[in-house]
């Protein structure tokens, strides 16, 4: 996979994540039921949705960071040791910032 195809994949993933985050924000802002038992369940659901929203927001930041590294020419360089991140790792985790050896440490 070339950097161009990885960049296109990252941009597609970014759009997907942004749409997911917008949907999560919409779900969180919905009004709660008047029934107290249902409200308790809705509040628990809100906590789960909030956690998913936080993870999605972090994924968006990771993808944006990978796209910035492609632009500045540092994409595929391990942030820990400075070595190259294997192409196979980047194909599986395009936003990876560390090589396999550093990620396992």
Backbone as a printed PyTorch tensor [residue, N CA C, xyz], in Angstrom:
tensor([[[  0.8340,  -1.1720,   0.0000],
         [  0.0000,   0.0000,   0.0000],
         [  0.8860,   1.2450,   0.0000]],

        [[  0.6170,   2.1720,  -0.8630],
         [  1.4140,   3.3980,  -0.9400],
         [  0.9110,   4.4170,   0.0780]],

        [[  1.7260,   5.4560,   0.2950],
         [  1.2880,   6.5270,   1.1940],
         [  0.0090,   7.1830,   0.6850]],

        [[ -0.1340,   7.2670,  -0.6550],
         [ -1.3570,   7.8670,  -1.2090],
         [ -2.5810,   7.0380,  -0.8580]],

        [[ -2.4730,   5.7120,  -0.9640],
         [ -3.6310,   4.8830,  -0.6350],
         [ -3.8630,   4.8660,   0.8730]],

        [[ -2.7850,   4.9030,   1.6650],
         [ -2.9500,   4.9940,   3.1190],
         [ -3.5890,   6.3250,   3.4950]],

        [[ -3.1810,   7.3880,   2.8080],
         [ -3.7630,   8.7060,   3.0670],
         [ -5.2480,   8.6970,   2.7340]],

        [[ -5.6210,   8.0980,   1.6060],
         [ -7.0380,   8.0200,   1.2240],
         [ -7.8110,   7.1980,   2.2520]],

        [[ -7.2130,   6.1010,   2.7220],
         [ -7.8560,   5.2730,   3.7410],
         [ -8.0370,   6.0610,   5.0310]],

        [[ -7.0140,   6.7930,   5.4310],
         [ -7.1060,   7.6060,   6.6420],
         [ -8.1790,   8.6860,   6.5050]],

        [[ -8.2550,   9.3140,   5.3610],
         [ -9.2660,  10.3520,   5.1530],
         [-10.6730,   9.7550,   5.2140]],

        [[-10.8420,   8.5610,   4.6640],
         [-12.1450,   7.8790,   4.7300],
         [-12.4870,   7.5290,   6.1750]],

        [[-11.5080,   7.0170,   6.9080],
         [-11.7320,   6.6830,   8.3190],
         [-12.0560,   7.9330,   9.1240]],

        [[-11.3940,   9.0450,   8.7890],
         [-11.6560,  10.3060,   9.4800],
         [-13.1010,  10.7450,   9.2660]],

        [[-13.5770,  10.6720,   8.0420],
         [-14.9690,  11.0370,   7.7510],
         [-15.9390,  10.1360,   8.5110]],

        [[-15.6410,   8.8430,   8.5470],
         [-16.4940,   7.8950,   9.2680],
         [-16.5380,   8.2270,  10.7500]],

        [[-15.3700,   8.4970,  11.3290],
         [-15.2950,   8.8180,  12.7550],
         [-16.0030,  10.1370,  13.0690]],

        [[-15.8480,  11.1180,  12.2020],
         [-16.5160,  12.4050,  12.4230],
         [-18.0330,  12.2360,  12.3650]],

        [[-18.5270,  11.4220,  11.4470],
         [-19.9660,  11.1600,  11.3600],
         [-20.4370,  10.4140,  12.6060]],

        [[-19.6300,   9.4680,  13.0600],
         [-19.9830,   8.7110,  14.2800],
         [-20.0440,   9.6400,  15.4780]],

        [[-19.0730,  10.5380,  15.5990],
         [-19.0580,  11.4680,  16.7290],
         [-20.2640,  12.4020,  16.6870]],

        [[-20.6340,  12.8600,  15.5110],
         [-21.8170,  13.7230,  15.3770],
         [-23.0650,  12.9730,  15.8160]],

        [[-23.1650,  11.7050,  15.4500],
         [-24.3110,  10.8890,  15.8520],
         [-24.3350,  10.6760,  17.3640]],

        [[-23.1590,  10.4520,  17.9420],
         [-23.0720,  10.2610,  19.3940],
         [-23.5030,  11.5290,  20.1130]],

        [[-23.0300,  12.6730,  19.6370],
         [-23.4050,  13.9480,  20.2660],
         [-24.9120,  14.1680,  20.1830]],

        [[-25.5010,  13.7600,  19.0710],
         [-26.9460,  13.8950,  18.9080],
         [-27.6740,  13.0110,  19.9160]],

        [[-27.1940,  11.7750,  20.0960],
         [-27.8160,  10.8510,  21.0500],
         [-27.7250,  11.3760,  22.4790]],

        [[-26.5880,  11.9610,  22.8300],
         [-26.3800,  12.4440,  24.1970],
         [-27.2900,  13.6200,  24.5230]],

        [[-27.6360,  14.4190,  23.5300],
         [-28.4310,  15.6140,  23.7920],
         [-29.9360,  15.3630,  23.7690]],

        [[-30.3530,  14.1170,  23.5500],
         [-31.7890,  13.8190,  23.5360],
         [-32.3630,  13.9370,  24.9500]],

        [[-33.6080,  14.3460,  25.0260],
         [-34.2940,  14.4940,  26.3090],
         [-34.5160,  13.1340,  26.9540]],

        [[-34.5220,  13.1370,  28.2790],
         [-34.7510,  11.9080,  29.0320],
         [-36.2360,  11.7100,  29.3250]],

        [[-36.5760,  10.4890,  29.6090],
         [-37.9450,  10.0990,  29.9360],
         [-38.3700,  10.7220,  31.2690]],

        [[-39.6620,  10.8160,  31.4710],
         [-40.1980,  11.3080,  32.7350],
         [-40.2200,  10.2290,  33.8060]],

        [[-40.1540,   8.9740,  33.4180],
         [-40.1840,   7.8420,  34.3510],
         [-38.8140,   7.6840,  35.0100]],

        [[-38.7840,   7.6180,  36.3440],
         [-37.5070,   7.5820,  37.0580],
         [-36.7080,   6.3100,  36.7730]],

        [[-37.3790,   5.1640,  36.6240],
         [-36.6660,   3.9240,  36.3160],
         [-36.0220,   4.0130,  34.9300]],

        [[-36.7570,   4.5710,  33.9890],
         [-36.2050,   4.7400,  32.6430],
         [-35.0740,   5.7630,  32.6500]],

        [[-35.2000,   6.8010,  33.4690],
         [-34.1420,   7.8060,  33.5540],
         [-32.8370,   7.1890,  34.0470]],

        [[-32.9380,   6.2800,  35.0180],
         [-31.7350,   5.6230,  35.5430],
         [-31.0380,   4.8400,  34.4290]],

        [[-31.8190,   4.1100,  33.6490],
         [-31.2490,   3.3490,  32.5340],
         [-30.6640,   4.2860,  31.4850]],

        [[-31.3600,   5.3740,  31.2150],
         [-30.8740,   6.3370,  30.2220],
         [-29.5640,   6.9750,  30.6690]],

        [[-29.4360,   7.2400,  31.9650],
         [-28.1950,   7.8310,  32.4810],
         [-27.0290,   6.8490,  32.3430]],

        [[-27.2870,   5.5650,  32.5980],
         [-26.2440,   4.5530,  32.3890],
         [-25.8540,   4.5070,  30.9150]],

        [[-26.8480,   4.5500,  30.0430],
         [-26.5830,   4.5490,  28.6100],
         [-25.7720,   5.7820,  28.2140]],

        [[-26.0880,   6.9290,  28.8280],
         [-25.3480,   8.1590,  28.5380],
         [-23.8670,   7.9970,  28.8730]],

        [[-23.5690,   7.3010,  29.9830],
         [-22.1730,   7.0890,  30.3710],
         [-21.4460,   6.2490,  29.3200]],

        [[-22.1110,   5.2260,  28.8210],
         [-21.5140,   4.3780,  27.7890],
         [-21.3150,   5.1820,  26.5120]],

        [[-22.3200,   5.9310,  26.1190],
         [-22.2320,   6.7410,  24.9030],
         [-21.1320,   7.7810,  25.0500]],

        [[-21.0020,   8.3690,  26.2400],
         [-19.9520,   9.3550,  26.4830],
         [-18.5690,   8.7210,  26.3380]],

        [[-18.3920,   7.5170,  26.8710],
         [-17.1130,   6.8160,  26.7540],
         [-16.8000,   6.5130,  25.2890]],

        [[-17.7980,   6.0840,  24.5480],
         [-17.6070,   5.8160,  23.1170],
         [-17.2540,   7.1140,  22.3910]],

        [[-17.9060,   8.1930,  22.7720],
         [-17.6050,   9.4960,  22.1800],
         [-16.1710,   9.9150,  22.4410]],

        [[-15.6850,   9.6870,  23.6510],
         [-14.3000,  10.0290,  23.9830],
         [-13.3150,   9.2050,  23.1600]],

        [[-13.6000,   7.9030,  23.0210],
         [-12.7360,   7.0350,  22.2110],
         [-12.7560,   7.4670,  20.7460]],

        [[-13.9230,   7.8330,  20.2520],
         [-14.0480,   8.2810,  18.8630],
         [-13.2740,   9.5820,  18.6560]],

        [[-13.3800,  10.4990,  19.6060],
         [-12.6490,  11.7640,  19.5060],
         [-11.1370,  11.5110,  19.5080]],

        [[-10.6750,  10.5550,  20.3180],
         [ -9.2500,  10.2220,  20.3330],
         [ -8.8310,   9.6190,  18.9980]],

        [[ -9.6670,   8.7640,  18.4260],
         [ -9.3690,   8.1810,  17.1080],
         [ -9.2570,   9.2720,  16.0510]],

        [[-10.1360,  10.2600,  16.1240],
         [-10.0860,  11.3850,  15.1790],
         [ -8.7540,  12.1160,  15.3160]],

        [[ -8.3270,  12.3770,  16.5460],
         [ -7.0430,  13.0640,  16.7620],
         [ -5.8780,  12.2240,  16.2240]],

        [[ -5.9250,  10.9070,  16.4490],
         [ -4.8590,  10.0230,  15.9610],
         [ -4.7960,  10.0280,  14.4350]],

        [[ -5.9430,   9.9820,  13.7950],
         [ -5.9940,   9.9850,  12.3310],
         [ -5.5060,  11.3300,  11.7880]],

        [[ -5.9460,  12.4190,  12.4010],
         [ -5.4940,  13.7450,  11.9650],
         [ -3.9790,  13.8840,  12.1220]],

        [[ -3.4370,  13.3240,  13.1810],
         [ -2.0000,  13.3520,  13.4110],
         [ -1.2700,  12.5490,  12.3320]],

        [[ -1.8110,  11.3870,  11.9710],
         [ -1.2010,  10.5680,  10.9100],
         [ -1.2240,  11.3220,   9.5810]],

        [[ -2.3320,  11.9710,   9.2800],
         [ -2.4220,  12.7530,   8.0390],
         [ -1.4030,  13.8970,   8.0460]],

        [[ -1.1970,  14.5150,   9.1910],
         [ -0.2050,  15.5880,   9.3020],
         [  1.2030,  15.0340,   9.0930]],

        [[  1.4780,  13.8260,   9.6010],
         [  2.7940,  13.2060,   9.3990],
         [  3.0220,  12.8700,   7.9290]],

        [[  1.9620,  12.4700,   7.2230],
         [  2.0970,  12.2270,   5.7840],
         [  2.4870,  13.5310,   5.0970]],

        [[  1.8030,  14.6130,   5.4670],
         [  2.0730,  15.9160,   4.8540],
         [  3.4970,  16.4120,   5.1250]],

        [[  3.9840,  16.2000,   6.3520],
         [  5.3220,  16.7340,   6.6660],
         [  6.4530,  15.7350,   6.4070]],

        [[  6.1050,  14.5460,   5.8890],
         [  7.1250,  13.5890,   5.4870],
         [  7.6750,  12.7080,   6.5920]],

        [[  7.0540,  12.7280,   7.7710],
         [  7.5360,  11.8930,   8.8710],
         [  6.6870,  10.6470,   9.0830]],

        [[  5.7010,  10.4420,   8.2200],
         [  4.8240,   9.2760,   8.3540],
         [  5.6380,   7.9950,   8.1910]],

        [[  5.3950,   7.0410,   9.0630],
         [  6.0800,   5.7590,   9.0000],
         [  7.3600,   5.7270,   9.8060]],

        [[  7.6580,   6.8170,  10.4750],
         [  8.8430,   6.9020,  11.3170],
         [  8.4210,   6.7010,  12.7680]],

        [[  9.0900,   5.7900,  13.4670],
         [  8.7610,   5.5030,  14.8630],
         [  9.0920,   6.7080,  15.7280]],

        [[  8.1270,   7.1320,  16.5400],
         [  8.3520,   8.2980,  17.4060],
         [  9.2760,   7.9670,  18.5720]],

        [[  9.4720,   6.6770,  18.8610],
         [ 10.3340,   6.3000,  19.9770],
         [ 11.7880,   6.1110,  19.5640]],

        [[ 12.0320,   5.2670,  18.5420],
         [ 13.4080,   4.9430,  18.1620],
         [ 13.8620,   5.6290,  16.8850]],

        [[ 12.9340,   6.2200,  16.1320],
         [ 13.2830,   6.8880,  14.8940],
         [ 13.3910,   5.9670,  13.6970]],

        [[ 13.2420,   4.6620,  13.9220],
         [ 13.3060,   3.7010,  12.8270],
         [ 12.0200,   3.7040,  12.0080]],

        [[ 12.0150,   2.8960,  10.9780],
         [ 10.8400,   2.7910,  10.1120],
         [  9.8060,   1.8400,  10.7130]],

        [[  8.5640,   2.2340,  10.6340],
         [  7.4580,   1.3570,  11.0010],
         [  7.1870,   0.4970,   9.7750]],

        [[  7.0520,  -0.8050,   9.9760],
         [  6.8770,  -1.7030,   8.8310],
         [  5.5960,  -1.3740,   8.0610]],

        [[  5.6610,  -1.5910,   6.7620],
         [  4.5090,  -1.3330,   5.8890],
         [  3.3100,  -2.1660,   6.3290]],

        [[  3.5520,  -3.4110,   6.7280],
         [  2.4620,  -4.2750,   7.1890],
         [  1.7450,  -3.7000,   8.3970]],

        [[  2.5230,  -3.1580,   9.3370],
         [  1.9130,  -2.5350,  10.5350],
         [  1.0900,  -1.3240,  10.1350]],

        [[  1.6150,  -0.5080,   9.2260],
         [  0.8840,   0.6870,   8.7940],
         [ -0.3830,   0.3280,   8.0320]],

        [[ -0.3720,  -0.7940,   7.3220],
         [ -1.5760,  -1.2140,   6.6070],
         [ -2.6650,  -1.6420,   7.5850]],

        [[ -2.2530,  -2.2600,   8.6980],
         [ -3.2170,  -2.7120,   9.7040],
         [ -3.6370,  -1.5630,  10.6140]],

        [[ -2.6660,  -0.7480,  11.0190],
         [ -2.9140,   0.3940,  11.9190],
         [ -2.2930,   1.6280,  11.2680]],

        [[ -2.9920,   2.2400,  10.3180],
         [ -2.4020,   3.3560,   9.5790],
         [ -2.0100,   4.5500,  10.4400]],

        [[ -2.5890,   4.6720,  11.6130],
         [ -2.2470,   5.8050,  12.4820],
         [ -1.1470,   5.4570,  13.4880]],

        [[ -0.5070,   4.2820,  13.3230],
         [  0.5530,   3.8460,  14.2380],
         [  1.6690,   4.8850,  14.3090]],

        [[  2.1660,   5.1070,  15.5300],
         [  3.2510,   6.0660,  15.7260],
         [  4.5360,   5.3770,  16.1630]],

        [[  4.4420,   4.0820,  16.4750],
         [  5.6280,   3.3470,  16.9270],
         [  5.7560,   2.0310,  16.1770]],

        [[  7.0030,   1.5960,  15.9840],
         [  7.2620,   0.3040,  15.3590],
         [  6.8220,  -0.8080,  16.3130]],

        [[  6.7890,  -2.0210,  15.8200],
         [  6.3400,  -3.1570,  16.6410],
         [  7.2010,  -3.3070,  17.8890]],

        [[  8.5230,  -3.1920,  17.7400],
         [  9.4140,  -3.3700,  18.8850],
         [  9.1330,  -2.3320,  19.9780]],

        [[  8.9820,  -1.0840,  19.5870],
         [  8.7310,  -0.0220,  20.5820],
         [  7.3290,  -0.1090,  21.1540]],

        [[  6.3670,  -0.5420,  20.3330],
         [  4.9770,  -0.6650,  20.8080],
         [  4.8590,  -1.7740,  21.8380]],

        [[  5.6910,  -2.8080,  21.7130],
         [  5.6500,  -3.9300,  22.6660],
         [  6.3890,  -3.6410,  23.9540]],

        [[  7.2140,  -2.5980,  23.9640],
         [  8.0160,  -2.2840,  25.1600],
         [  7.2120,  -1.5690,  26.1940]]])
